[in-house]
Each structure stands twice: as structure tokens, then as C-alpha cells.
Amino acid sequence: MFRSFCGIQNLDSKGGARAFHLDQRLQILTMDKSEKTDVVLLACGSFNPITNMHLRLFELARDFMNGTGKYRVIKGIISPVGDAYKKKGLIPAHHRIIMAELATKNSNWVEVDTWESLQKEWVETAKVLRHHQEKLEASNCDHQQNSPVLERSGRKRKWTEQRQNSSQKKSLEATPKGVPKVKLLCGADLLESFGVPNLWKSEDITQIVADYGLICITRAGSDAQKFIYESDVLWKHQSNIYLVNEWITNDISSTKIRRALRRGQSIRYLVPDLVQEYIEKHNLYSSESEDRNAGIVLAPLQRNTAEAKP
């Protein structure tokens, strides 16, 4: 006897087919309950060094986004900036990467990505976001092509791989259905840096807030909402900017960590223990390291100022 369920015909007399279609039914029944957008949190920055506050940003953002009922955070990515950024006091990228990896060693969802830090030239944040979004889309495409599907050819069934033409036109959607969306995770200082002349391209700011979205963890003394109000671009896309209050005050910063180290003061409980051990083992921060790149104009200021000239 044939039975139809949501457009799928099932031959009940065949046990194997029944088991397969039962699984399909369960997927259909749970589909409505799981229509949340998967999100990947991307944090870009110096991480010089990474601190406990950097890690807290991820936890706060995940709690907030999951709490909306619309999103499901599936992964966090730490992307240290490359040496070409030329920020004063910025130690070599390989040390910052190792410290970030040590800091996330026990995390089951936050990881470190080295793509940005390995580029010879400084990479705009908008391009880093695009890189990770395209990487997710490619991974999703590969998963669909290699996923097993049931081929019913009369009396027997066999597993086969889906083959799709690589030249097939891309979806018109900005992000194909089912692909997680990358959103930029940041602190209030990054949001406010949008107002620094020539530090950001206006088109990059628009792309970040319009195409990806911001999750901003506010801090004491900042008025992120006012900053959004005073910016036409941010105000226009405010629905894609999520402000998360940090009610448990935490004013740890990499700058203060480096200052404490230069003065021979303890940084225990401010950074993960493994990070502290690594810093001490390699004597990473000193007065000499703080003068690194001194007098050199920051890479984005160099590039954007040059491009702005007639």
C-alpha cells in the first residue's frame, strides 16, 4: 500500500525504504522548529596579547544572539591582524597566533584562523569577512555535492554522490540558504573607530554593517547608541547592529596588560595561564617591544589617505 507524506511516497511493504523515509519524516517535522539562522562570530584585531576579556566577548555575544531566538551561534573565529598593519608595539604575528591558540585550547567552539595574519599586506576587515563567508559557502557546496542521496532504480537502491556542474550559476541570494552567516564581533572601541578620518573606507563600513552585521559589546564610559545615532550609515543599518551590555564590568585591555608587563607587575588572572607562561618564557613585552613600528603610519591610514588624494 502506498502512502504519501509531504509529497514523499513511501512503500510500507519494504522495511528498508520505510526506515529511510521515517528519517525523512522526522527531518520534515523538526524543520519548522529549527528555522534559526546559524551564525559564525568573527573577531579581528591585534590580540597583542589576547586577554580574558577577548574570550568573554565571544561568550557574551553567543548568549545574546542565542537568546534572541532567531540565531544559533555555531562557531567563533579569532583572526589576528598581520604584521603589515604596523601598529605601534605590535609583536610578530606568529607569537600572537600561538597565544590565541593557547587561550582557546580548551574551547569547544572558538578557534584561531591564520589566513589574515599570513597575508603579506594588510587586509581590510571587510575582505576578511568576505573571505570567511565565501569559505563557508564553498564548504556548504562541497557538503551538498558529497552528501549521500538515495537512488531508487526499480528493485534496488544504492548510495551515490550528487554531482553538480561547477559552472552552475551562483544563487542570487547574498548568502545561500543553509549557509551560516558571518558577523563581526567587536568592542565599542572598534565601533567608535569608524569615526576616525581615513581609518576606514566609507564603502567598507557600509558593507560590514549592511552585508554582514555587527555584534558590539559595550563597555563602561562608551555610548554606542549615541554613536550610531550620529552616523547616517550606522543609523540606516541599525537593525543589523547588535549592542550587548557587559553588566559585569571588565576593563581588561591588551594595552594595560603590556603596561603591567613593562613595569614588572603580575598579569595573572588577566590572561589565560598558558598565555602568561608563554609571554614570560619568550619575554615578549618590554619597553623595546613597545617601540616597535614607532613613527610608522598605520597601514589603513597610509592606504586610505593615499587613495583619497586627487
Disulfide bonds with the S-S distance in Angstrom:
none
